[in-house]
Amino acid sequence: MIRRLRRWWASERWVMMHRQPRNARPVIGLVWVGFILVPIVDAVGRSGQSSFGHWLVIAAALAFSGAYIWLVVIWLKGHWPLELSLAGVMLALAIALTAADQSNWGYLFTYCAACGALVLPSAIGFWAVVWCAAIAVGATVVGGGSLGTGLGFAASTVGVGFLLTLMRDLRFRNHELSEARAELAHTAVAAERERFARDLHDLLGHSLSVIAIKAELAGRLLPDEPGRAASEVSDLETVARQALGEVRQAVSGYGQPTLAGELEGARIALTAAGIDASFEQPSLSLDPEVEAVLAWAVREGATNVIRHSGAHRCQVMVRAGSTDAAVEVVDDGAGAIVGDAGPQAAGNGLAGLRERARALRGAVDAAALPEGGYRLAVSVPVSAGSESGDGR
């Protein structure tokens, strides 16, 4: 329990200390110290007592003020056992002066409640204020004051104590809110980094595969067919420049592939890899967000066929109806290599594709076919793009 209280205390104390402007602390301290001169002036101005009793009351008032000043000076420095001790001394002196000298000293409990609200954690400080108010009523009545006078002191004690408790709690909650906002900002940055890394992987994975295949083909053709090799090198340069442009667009936040561009890129890449590719593409007019998902599907499907399938034939089909649009990439390769049980299923490409489709309420089906080969199918509602934009 003591250890828990210590951690609780340290966390709230850190907030109070570090959220307080440094230049404002001395000013606030002087204002609080100024209030404590009232009991000393009151004690010196008392009359109708013996000389010894008068000096005893002055000494008690000085001790009360000294404990108060000491507590204000060390407040926020983490000396909570000493702060508790000083608050206890103040409470004892307030009880002694009110019960043994005059009931008018009951206003001292307001200082005690204020200090309790400042040095104690909020939940404990609340009950400390309540107990200070109850003790104020009892000490005032014992000192000869009326119940109404005691209730008046209790009201001021509760008012000041609860006000400072609420101020302390508000400061702490504001700090928690600031931390929550900072955490959300960090989460947003991490999500954006993940998105950018995924897009960069998808962009470069396809383009670099094409570059590697064309470079290998050009190397094989160079001794016997230098003309064809030069053509492949020219295509290689074109693909490299296109990849550079796509990366620049992604960095600028504008990298959104088009379906026509990806179909043409897939045709070039599959042909260069020696794969007999056929394409079915009806005339389409799609929302840009829906088209982008289908374009990513064509790119991911073609990249997987080139890299992993060992296929001889590949068919890319694009269709669109009144409710949804879809892309289907089917090959006759070793489907088990890229099946859901294979390593590619957990790769960044299919994971990123699934995430993009899911964002538009679409679906991705990637699996090996019973008769051999592999099928990647992505479908997205045609109205998903506009609805997604309205929902933002």
C-alpha positions as CSV (number, residue, x, y, z in Angstrom):
1,M,0.0,0.0,0.0
2,I,2.8,2.4,0.9
3,R,4.6,1.6,-2.3
4,R,1.5,2.2,-4.4
5,L,0.9,5.5,-2.6
6,R,4.5,6.5,-3.3
7,R,4.1,5.7,-7.1
8,W,0.8,7.6,-7.2
9,W,2.3,10.5,-5.4
10,A,5.3,10.6,-7.6
11,S,3.2,10.6,-10.8
12,E,1.0,13.4,-9.7
13,R,3.9,15.4,-8.3
14,W,5.8,15.1,-11.6
15,V,2.8,16.5,-13.4
16,M,2.4,19.4,-11.0
17,M,6.0,20.2,-11.2
18,H,6.7,19.9,-14.9
19,R,3.5,21.4,-16.2
20,Q,4.0,24.5,-14.1
21,P,5.8,27.4,-15.9
22,R,9.1,27.8,-14.2
23,N,8.9,31.6,-14.1
24,A,5.5,31.5,-12.5
25,R,6.5,29.3,-9.5
26,P,8.2,32.1,-7.5
27,V,5.3,34.4,-8.0
28,I,2.8,31.8,-6.9
29,G,4.9,31.0,-3.9
30,L,5.0,34.7,-2.8
31,V,1.3,35.0,-3.2
32,W,0.7,31.9,-0.9
33,V,3.3,33.1,1.6
34,G,1.5,36.5,1.7
35,F,-1.6,34.9,3.1
36,I,0.2,33.4,6.1
37,L,1.0,36.8,7.5
38,V,-2.6,37.1,8.6
39,P,-2.3,34.7,11.6
40,I,0.8,36.4,12.9
41,V,-0.8,39.9,12.7
42,D,-3.9,38.5,14.4
43,A,-1.8,36.9,17.2
44,V,0.2,40.1,17.8
45,G,-3.0,42.2,17.9
46,R,-4.7,40.0,20.5
47,S,-5.5,41.6,23.9
48,G,-7.0,40.5,27.2
49,Q,-4.5,37.8,27.8
50,S,-1.7,37.5,30.3
51,S,1.8,38.2,29.0
52,F,2.8,34.5,29.0
53,G,-0.5,33.5,27.3
54,H,-0.1,36.2,24.7
55,W,3.5,35.2,23.9
56,L,2.4,31.6,23.8
57,V,-0.3,32.4,21.2
58,I,2.3,34.4,19.1
59,A,4.7,31.5,19.3
60,A,2.0,29.1,18.1
61,A,1.0,31.5,15.3
62,L,4.7,31.8,14.2
63,A,5.1,28.0,14.3
64,F,1.9,27.6,12.2
65,S,3.2,30.2,9.7
66,G,6.7,28.7,9.7
67,A,5.3,25.3,8.9
68,Y,3.1,26.7,6.2
69,I,6.0,28.6,4.6
70,W,8.3,25.6,4.8
71,L,5.7,23.5,3.1
72,V,5.2,26.0,0.3
73,V,9.0,26.2,-0.2
74,I,9.5,22.4,-0.5
75,W,6.3,21.8,-2.4
76,L,6.8,20.0,-5.7
77,K,10.3,18.9,-4.7
78,G,9.2,15.3,-3.8
79,H,9.8,15.5,0.0
80,W,6.3,14.1,0.7
81,P,7.0,12.6,4.2
82,L,8.2,16.0,5.3
83,E,5.3,17.7,3.7
84,L,2.9,15.4,5.5
85,S,4.6,16.1,8.8
86,L,4.4,19.8,8.3
87,A,0.7,19.5,7.3
88,G,0.1,17.5,10.5
89,V,1.9,20.2,12.6
90,M,-0.3,22.9,11.1
91,L,-3.4,20.8,11.9
92,A,-2.4,20.3,15.5
93,L,-1.6,24.0,16.0
94,A,-4.9,25.0,14.4
95,I,-6.8,22.6,16.8
96,A,-4.8,23.9,19.8
97,L,-5.3,27.6,19.1
98,T,-9.0,27.2,18.2
99,A,-9.9,24.9,21.2
100,A,-7.6,26.4,23.9
101,D,-7.4,30.1,23.0
102,Q,-10.3,31.5,20.9
103,S,-12.8,29.9,18.6
104,N,-12.0,32.6,16.0
105,W,-8.9,30.8,15.1
106,G,-11.1,28.4,13.2
107,Y,-10.2,30.0,9.9
108,L,-6.8,28.3,10.2
109,F,-8.4,25.1,9.1
110,T,-8.8,26.7,5.7
111,Y,-5.0,26.8,5.4
112,C,-4.8,23.2,6.5
113,A,-7.4,22.1,3.9
114,A,-5.5,24.0,1.2
115,C,-2.2,22.3,2.1
116,G,-3.9,18.9,2.3
117,A,-5.4,19.4,-1.1
118,L,-2.0,20.3,-2.6
119,V,0.3,17.7,-1.0
120,L,-2.0,14.7,-1.1
121,P,-3.2,12.8,-4.2
122,S,-6.6,13.9,-5.4
123,A,-8.7,11.0,-4.0
124,I,-7.1,11.2,-0.6
125,G,-7.1,15.0,-0.6
126,F,-10.9,15.0,-1.0
127,W,-11.3,13.2,2.3
128,A,-8.6,15.3,4.0
129,V,-10.6,18.4,3.2
130,V,-13.8,16.8,4.6
131,W,-12.0,15.8,7.8
132,C,-10.5,19.3,8.2
133,A,-14.0,20.8,7.9
134,A,-15.4,18.4,10.5
135,I,-12.5,19.1,12.9
136,A,-13.0,22.8,12.4
137,V,-16.6,22.5,13.6
138,G,-15.6,20.4,16.6
139,A,-12.7,22.7,17.7
140,T,-14.8,25.8,17.3
141,V,-17.5,24.5,19.5
142,V,-15.0,23.3,22.1
143,G,-13.3,26.7,22.0
144,G,-16.6,28.4,23.0
145,G,-17.9,29.3,19.6
146,S,-21.4,28.6,18.3
147,L,-22.3,25.8,16.0
148,G,-23.1,28.4,13.3
149,T,-19.6,29.9,13.6
150,G,-18.1,26.4,13.3
151,L,-20.2,25.7,10.2
152,G,-19.1,28.9,8.7
153,F,-15.4,27.9,9.2
154,A,-16.3,24.5,7.8
155,A,-17.9,26.0,4.7
156,S,-14.8,28.1,3.9
157,T,-12.6,25.1,4.6
158,V,-14.6,22.9,2.2
159,G,-14.8,25.7,-0.4
160,V,-11.1,26.4,-0.5
161,G,-10.0,22.8,-0.1
162,F,-12.3,21.4,-2.8
163,L,-11.3,24.3,-5.2
164,L,-7.7,23.4,-4.9
165,T,-8.4,19.7,-5.1
166,L,-10.3,20.2,-8.4
167,M,-7.6,22.5,-9.7
168,R,-5.0,19.8,-9.0
169,D,-7.1,17.1,-10.5
170,L,-7.8,19.3,-13.6
171,R,-4.1,19.9,-14.1
172,F,-3.4,16.2,-13.8
173,R,-6.2,15.3,-16.3
174,N,-5.0,17.9,-18.7
175,H,-1.6,16.3,-18.6
176,E,-3.1,12.8,-19.2
177,L,-5.0,14.3,-22.2
178,S,-1.8,15.8,-23.6
179,E,-0.1,12.4,-23.2
180,A,-3.0,10.7,-24.9
181,R,-2.9,13.2,-27.8
182,A,0.9,12.6,-28.1
183,E,0.3,8.8,-28.1
184,L,-2.3,9.2,-30.9
185,A,0.1,11.3,-32.9
186,H,2.8,8.7,-32.5
187,T,0.3,6.0,-33.6
188,A,-0.7,8.0,-36.6
189,V,2.9,8.5,-37.6
190,A,3.6,4.7,-37.2
191,A,0.6,3.8,-39.3
192,E,1.7,6.3,-42.0
193,R,5.2,4.8,-42.0
194,E,3.7,1.3,-42.3
195,R,1.5,2.5,-45.2
196,F,4.4,4.1,-46.9
197,A,6.7,1.1,-46.5
198,R,3.9,-1.2,-47.9
199,D,3.4,1.1,-50.9
200,L,7.1,1.3,-51.5
201,H,7.4,-2.4,-51.3
202,D,4.6,-2.9,-53.8
203,L,6.0,-0.3,-56.2
204,L,9.6,-1.4,-56.2
205,G,8.9,-5.1,-55.9
206,H,7.1,-5.2,-59.3
207,S,9.5,-2.8,-61.1
208,L,12.7,-4.4,-59.8
209,S,11.4,-7.8,-60.8
210,V,10.9,-6.6,-64.4
211,I,14.3,-4.9,-64.4
212,A,16.0,-8.1,-63.2
213,I,14.2,-10.2,-65.8
214,K,14.9,-7.8,-68.7
215,A,18.6,-7.4,-67.6
216,E,19.0,-11.2,-67.6
217,L,17.3,-11.5,-71.0
218,A,19.5,-8.8,-72.5
219,G,22.6,-10.5,-71.2
220,R,21.5,-13.8,-72.9
221,L,20.7,-12.1,-76.2
222,L,23.7,-9.9,-76.4
223,P,26.2,-12.4,-78.0
224,D,23.8,-13.6,-80.7
225,E,21.1,-10.9,-81.1
226,P,22.6,-7.6,-80.1
227,G,19.7,-5.7,-81.7
228,R,17.1,-7.5,-79.5
229,A,19.4,-7.0,-76.5
230,A,19.5,-3.3,-77.2
231,S,15.7,-3.2,-77.3
232,E,15.5,-5.0,-74.0
233,V,18.0,-2.6,-72.5
234,S,15.9,0.3,-73.8
235,D,12.8,-1.2,-72.2
236,L,14.9,-1.7,-69.0
237,E,15.7,2.0,-68.9
238,T,12.0,2.9,-69.5
239,V,10.9,0.6,-66.6
240,A,13.6,2.0,-64.3
241,R,12.6,5.6,-65.1
242,Q,9.0,4.7,-64.5
243,A,9.9,3.1,-61.2
244,L,11.8,6.2,-60.2
245,G,8.8,8.4,-61.1
246,E,6.4,6.1,-59.1
247,V,8.7,6.4,-56.0
248,R,8.8,10.1,-56.3
249,Q,5.0,10.2,-56.5
250,A,4.7,7.9,-53.5
251,V,7.1,10.2,-51.5
252,S,5.0,13.2,-52.5
253,G,1.8,11.3,-51.5
254,Y,0.3,11.2,-55.0
255,G,1.3,7.6,-55.9
256,Q,-2.1,6.1,-57.0
257,P,-1.7,3.5,-59.8
258,T,-4.2,3.3,-62.7
259,L,-5.7,0.1,-63.9
260,A,-4.8,0.7,-67.6
261,G,-1.2,1.5,-66.6
262,E,-0.8,-1.7,-64.4
263,L,-2.4,-3.9,-67.1
264,E,0.1,-2.6,-69.7
265,G,3.0,-3.0,-67.2
266,A,1.9,-6.6,-66.4
267,R,1.7,-7.4,-70.1
268,I,5.3,-6.2,-70.6
269,A,6.6,-7.9,-67.5
270,L,4.9,-11.3,-68.2
271,T,6.0,-11.3,-71.8
272,A,9.6,-10.5,-70.8
273,A,9.5,-13.4,-68.4
274,G,8.5,-15.8,-71.2
275,I,5.0,-16.3,-69.8
276,D,2.1,-16.5,-72.3
277,A,-0.3,-13.9,-70.9
278,S,-3.9,-13.1,-72.0
279,F,-5.9,-10.2,-70.8
280,E,-9.7,-9.5,-70.6
281,Q,-10.5,-5.9,-70.0
282,P,-13.9,-4.4,-70.7
283,S,-14.4,-0.7,-71.0
284,L,-14.6,0.6,-67.4
285,S,-15.3,3.8,-65.6
286,L,-14.6,3.4,-61.8
287,D,-14.2,5.5,-58.8
288,P,-10.4,6.3,-58.4
289,E,-10.2,4.5,-55.1
290,V,-11.8,1.3,-56.4
291,E,-9.6,1.5,-59.6
292,A,-6.5,1.9,-57.4
293,V,-7.3,-1.3,-55.5
294,L,-7.8,-3.2,-58.7
295,A,-4.6,-1.8,-60.1
296,W,-2.7,-3.0,-57.0
297,A,-4.3,-6.4,-57.5
298,V,-3.0,-6.6,-61.1
299,R,0.5,-5.6,-60.0
300,E,0.6,-8.0,-57.1
301,G,-0.8,-10.9,-59.2
302,A,1.7,-10.3,-62.0
303,T,4.6,-9.9,-59.6
304,N,3.8,-13.2,-57.8
305,V,3.4,-15.1,-61.1
306,I,6.8,-13.9,-62.3
307,R,8.6,-14.4,-59.0
308,H,7.1,-17.6,-57.5
309,S,4.9,-19.6,-59.8
310,G,7.2,-20.9,-62.6
311,A,4.1,-20.7,-64.8
312,H,3.9,-20.9,-68.6
313,R,0.5,-19.3,-69.0
314,C,-1.3,-16.6,-67.1
315,Q,-4.7,-15.1,-67.5
316,V,-5.7,-11.6,-66.2
317,M,-9.4,-10.9,-66.2
318,V,-11.0,-7.6,-65.2
319,R,-14.8,-7.3,-64.9
320,A,-17.3,-4.8,-63.5
321,G,-21.0,-5.1,-62.7
322,S,-23.6,-2.9,-61.2
323,T,-22.6,-3.8,-57.7
324,D,-18.9,-4.7,-57.7
325,A,-15.7,-4.7,-59.8
326,A,-13.1,-7.5,-59.7
327,V,-9.7,-8.6,-60.9
328,E,-8.7,-12.3,-61.3
329,V,-5.2,-13.5,-62.0
330,V,-4.9,-17.2,-62.8
331,D,-1.7,-19.1,-63.7
332,D,-0.7,-22.7,-64.4
333,G,2.3,-22.7,-62.2
334,A,3.3,-24.4,-58.9
335,G,0.4,-23.0,-56.9
336,A,1.4,-24.6,-53.6
337,I,4.5,-22.2,-53.5
338,V,2.3,-19.2,-53.2
339,G,-0.8,-20.8,-51.6
340,D,-2.2,-19.7,-48.2
341,A,0.0,-22.3,-46.6
342,G,3.1,-21.0,-48.3
343,P,5.5,-18.3,-47.4
344,Q,4.1,-15.7,-49.8
345,A,0.7,-15.7,-48.0
346,A,2.3,-14.0,-45.0
347,G,4.3,-11.6,-47.3
348,N,3.9,-7.8,-47.4
349,G,2.3,-7.8,-50.9
350,L,-0.8,-9.9,-50.2
351,A,-1.1,-8.4,-46.7
352,G,-1.1,-4.9,-48.1
353,L,-3.6,-5.9,-50.8
354,R,-5.9,-7.4,-48.3
355,E,-5.7,-4.2,-46.2
356,R,-6.5,-2.0,-49.2
357,A,-9.5,-4.1,-50.2
358,R,-10.8,-4.3,-46.6
359,A,-10.7,-0.5,-46.4
360,L,-13.3,-0.4,-49.2
361,R,-15.3,-3.3,-47.9
362,G,-13.8,-5.6,-50.5
363,A,-12.4,-9.2,-50.4
364,V,-9.3,-11.0,-51.5
365,D,-9.2,-14.7,-52.3
366,A,-5.8,-16.2,-52.9
367,A,-5.4,-20.0,-53.1
368,A,-3.9,-22.8,-55.1
369,L,-6.3,-24.5,-57.5
370,P,-7.2,-28.2,-57.2
371,E,-6.2,-28.9,-60.8
372,G,-2.9,-27.0,-60.4
373,G,-2.0,-23.4,-60.7
374,Y,-2.9,-20.5,-58.5
375,R,-5.7,-17.9,-58.4
376,L,-5.7,-14.4,-57.0
377,A,-9.2,-12.7,-57.0
378,V,-9.9,-9.3,-55.6
379,S,-13.4,-7.8,-55.6
380,V,-14.5,-4.4,-54.4
381,P,-18.0,-2.8,-54.3
382,V,-18.2,-0.1,-57.0
383,S,-19.8,2.3,-54.6
384,A,-17.2,1.7,-51.9
385,G,-14.9,4.5,-53.0
386,S,-17.5,7.3,-52.7
387,E,-18.9,5.9,-49.5
388,S,-15.4,5.7,-48.0
389,G,-14.8,9.3,-49.0
390,D,-18.1,10.5,-47.4
391,G,-17.2,8.7,-44.2
392,R,-14.1,10.7,-43.7
